[in-house]
Amino acid sequence: TAYTGHLMPTLRKGRALLSRGHKVTLLTSRGWVESKNGAAGKFSSEVQGMRVVSVDDGMTDNVSFDLKNIEEKYGLKAPRSLVWQMIRIWEDVIGAPLQELHATDPIDYALVDYFCVAWMKQLTNMGIDYCVNLSTPGAMLWLCRVEGTEDWS
């Protein structure tokens, strides 16, 4: 799935941190955590040793399916408007789990996938430092709204 392209670099960085003795917690969609295509199957070895915290955001392990559902539910066009709606959905559901996690096991530093703007906002509000995993230069241009990247169709 498309999630693989975003998660592999993040998971590899998490594995590297584990190998250096750090505690690593992965917060991600319950659909991915419980899926055979996610943490419960295909990626089980990649998340071994990490604390995996699932978030009830209504997403699955299939980004194309999730985006299609958002497109139909909100009447939005791909790609940017769909991604920003996904981010708004995450904003509504991540605050409490992230604050609870931080209260029970303080977070020193976070590694965030570039699609997870909602996480960045929450981490900033909580005073937690983070870095962003950017997948490609083209994705960065699109994220920064560089003219000419509005429509990938």
C-alpha positions in Angstrom: 0.0 0.0 0.0 1.0 3.6 -0.2 1.5 3.6 3.6 4.5 1.3 3.0 6.4 4.1 1.2 5.8 6.5 4.1 6.3 4.0 7.0 9.4 2.2 5.9 11.8 5.2 6.3 10.2 6.0 9.6 10.3 2.4 10.9 14.0 2.1 9.8 14.8 5.2 11.8 12.9 3.7 14.7 14.9 0.5 14.4 18.1 2.5 14.4 17.1 4.3 17.5 16.3 1.0 19.2 19.7 -0.4 18.3 21.2 2.6 20.1 19.3 1.9 23.3 16.4 4.4 22.9 12.8 3.6 23.7 10.7 3.9 20.6 6.9 4.3 20.5 5.0 4.2 17.2 1.6 5.9 17.2 -0.4 5.0 14.1 -3.9 4.1 12.8 -5.6 1.1 14.5 -6.4 -0.2 11.0 -2.7 -0.5 10.1 -1.8 -1.9 13.5 -4.3 -4.7 13.4 -3.8 -5.5 9.7 -2.0 -8.4 8.1 -0.5 -5.8 5.8 0.6 -3.7 8.8 2.0 -4.2 12.3 0.1 -7.5 12.9 1.6 -9.1 9.8 3.9 -7.8 7.1 5.6 -5.3 9.4 5.7 -7.3 12.6 9.4 -7.7 12.5 9.9 -4.0 11.8 8.0 -2.9 14.9 9.5 -5.6 17.2 10.8 -3.9 20.3 8.8 -0.8 19.7 5.8 0.2 21.8 3.0 0.4 19.2 0.0 2.6 20.2 -3.0 2.5 17.9 -5.2 5.5 17.3 -8.9 5.2 16.5 -9.0 7.5 13.4 -11.2 5.3 11.2 -8.4 4.7 8.7 -7.4 1.3 7.3 -4.2 -0.2 6.0 -5.1 0.9 2.5 -4.5 4.7 1.9 -6.2 4.5 -1.5 -9.4 3.1 0.1 -9.2 5.7 2.9 -8.8 8.6 0.4 -11.6 7.3 -1.7 -13.9 7.2 1.3 -12.9 10.7 2.3 -13.5 11.9 -1.2 -17.0 10.5 -1.3 -17.9 11.5 2.3 -16.7 15.2 1.9 -17.0 15.6 -1.9 -13.4 16.6 -2.2 -10.9 16.4 -5.1 -7.5 14.6 -5.0 -4.9 15.0 -3.9 -4.3 18.0 -1.7 -7.9 18.5 -0.4 -8.2 14.8 0.5 -4.9 14.8 2.4 -5.8 18.0 4.3 -9.1 16.4 5.3 -7.3 13.3 6.5 -5.1 15.6 8.6 -8.2 17.3 10.1 -9.5 13.9 11.0 -6.3 13.0 12.8 -6.3 16.4 14.6 -9.6 15.4 16.2 -8.4 12.0 17.5 -4.7 12.2 18.4 -4.7 14.8 21.2 -5.9 12.7 24.1 -3.8 9.5 23.3 -0.7 11.6 22.8 -1.1 13.5 26.0 -1.9 10.3 27.9 1.2 8.6 26.5 3.4 11.6 27.4 1.9 11.7 30.9 2.7 8.1 31.6 6.0 7.8 29.7 7.4 11.2 28.8 8.4 11.8 25.1 11.9 13.3 24.6 11.8 13.5 20.9 9.4 12.5 18.1 9.9 11.4 14.5 6.9 12.3 12.4 5.8 11.3 8.9 5.3 14.4 6.7 1.6 13.7 6.2 1.1 13.9 10.0 0.8 17.7 10.3 -1.8 17.1 13.1 0.9 15.3 15.1 3.3 18.2 14.6 0.8 20.7 15.9 0.0 18.6 19.0 3.7 18.0 19.7 4.5 21.7 19.3 1.6 22.6 21.7 3.0 20.1 24.2 6.6 21.5 23.9 8.0 18.2 22.5 10.8 18.5 19.9 10.5 16.5 16.7 11.9 16.0 13.2 9.9 15.3 10.1 10.5 12.3 7.8 10.1 13.6 4.2 9.8 11.0 1.6 10.8 12.8 -1.6 11.7 16.2 -2.9 8.5 16.2 -5.0 6.4 15.6 -1.9 8.1 18.5 -0.1 7.3 20.8 -3.0 3.7 19.7 -2.9 3.5 20.0 0.8 4.8 23.6 0.6 2.3 24.4 -2.1 4.8 25.2 -4.8 3.0 26.3 -7.9 2.6 23.5 -10.4 2.1 20.8 -7.8 -1.6 21.3 -7.3 -2.8 18.4 -9.5 -1.0 15.2 -10.0 -3.7 13.5 -12.1 
